[in-house]
């Protein structure tokens, strides 16, 4: 299960996002994993946005529970019709296979996307 709620403020320059994700397990190992990610993104300039957020994870499998926390930081550089995204995430991820165990994850994501791909459509 996944849902996303987005709200725009300050003439669509400031955005708040709440994303929830859930996994349900049946069979030999029963339980669930729920994540909530809250992010604020600010387009201070037409070519640059900055964002930061918090991630919370709750895991309950085979009646063993654990929680994880982390943060997200990033920026988008707009180059004409292209967006170059930089994101850094640091979080403690509870173990799904071995409840009670987890690991600290740090990773960088870089992405390139192109907007306005269809004729007649514009931003």
N, C-alpha and C positions, 0 to 999 in steps of 0.2 A: 504494500500500500504506500502511496506517495501523494503528497499534496503540497502546493505552493501558493502562498498568499503574498501579493506585492502591492505596496501602496506608494504613491508618488506625492511629494511635497515640494514647496518652493518653486512653483512653476516648472515641475518635472526636472529639477536639478538634484533633488535628494530622494532616494528610494530606500524603503525598508522592505526586507524580504524575510518571510518565515517559511521554512521548508521542513516538513516532517516526513520521515520514512519509517516504515515498519515491516518486519519480516516475522512470519509465524511458522513455527516448526511443528510437524506432527510425526508420529511414528515412534521409533525407539528413543529418540531424544525429542522431548517436547518443550516448547517454550516460545519466547519471542525476543526480538531485539527492536528497540525504538530509538530513533535519533531525531533531534530537533536542531536545526541550524538557523540562527538569526544573523542577518547581515545588513549593514547600512552602507550604501554607496552614494558618493557625492560627485556630481559632474560639475566641478568648479570652473572648468574651462571647456570650450567646445571640443578640444582635442585630448582631454585627459580626465579620467575619473580615478578616485581613490576609494577603497572599500576595506572594511574590517568587520569581523564577525566572531561568533562564539558557537561552538558545537557541543551538544550534550548527548551522551549515549547511555541507555539503560538496557541491560541484558538480563534475562531470566530464563535459564535453560536447565531442565532437570532439577528445579527448585533451588538452583544456585544463582545468585544475582551478583552483578558487578556494575559499576558506573565508569564512564569515561568523560573527559573534558578536553577541550582544545580550542585553538583560535585559528582564524583565517585572516590573512592580510593580502591585499592585491591592488593592482592598478590596470587600467586600460588606456592604451595610447591609440587614438584614432588617426589613421593616415588615409585621408580620402574615403574610399569605400571599404577600407580594411580596418579591422580592430585587432590590435596585438595585445593579448591579455597575459599578465604575469600574476601568479598566485602562489602564496606560501602557506602551508598548513602544518601545524604542530598539534598533535593530539595523543592522548592515551586511548588506545583501542582495546576494549575488553576482548578476551578470547572466546570465540563461539564454539570451537572444538573442545577446548579445555576450560570450562567455566572456572573463574577464580584466577586465571592467568591472563595476562595481556601484554601489550608492548607499546612503547612510545614510538610514534611515527612522525617523521619530518619529511615533507616532500615539496617539491616545486613543480608547478604545472605552467606550461607556456602554450598558448593557443593563438591561432590566426584564423579570423573569420572574415567573410566578405558580406556586406549588406547590399540591399537593393538589387537582387539578382534577377528579378522578373520585370520585364518591360511594362511601363505604365504605372508601376508602384514606386512610391518614394517614402522617405522617412517622415 
